Amino acid sequence: MNKLILSIITILLVFSSPVKSDQKEFCDGFKAGYITGYKQSTGSSYDPYPPYCPYQPYKGYNDPESDYEHGYIIGYEKGKQKGSSR
């Protein structure tokens, strides 16, 4: 019984690690894009504190292949919106 549970946990860890690295790339891009969009919208030179990274949405037909770029675009738009509503 213990071997079965250990095997299941091992399999889950092996298959979940690529997803986490993709999410990290997406979140790094989101943060950089948010800061750039906010600064551009407000004209400020100070770096705002970016919000928590959202879950990565499914990519559409025109979305970039890179997870970092995908996150950057989404973060940029959110930062620009937040800066203009300030």
Secondary structure by P-SEA (a helix, b strand, c coil): caaaaaaaaaaaaaaaaaaaaaaaaaaaaaaaaaaaaaaaaaccccccccccccccccccccccccaaaaaaaaaaaaaaaaaaac
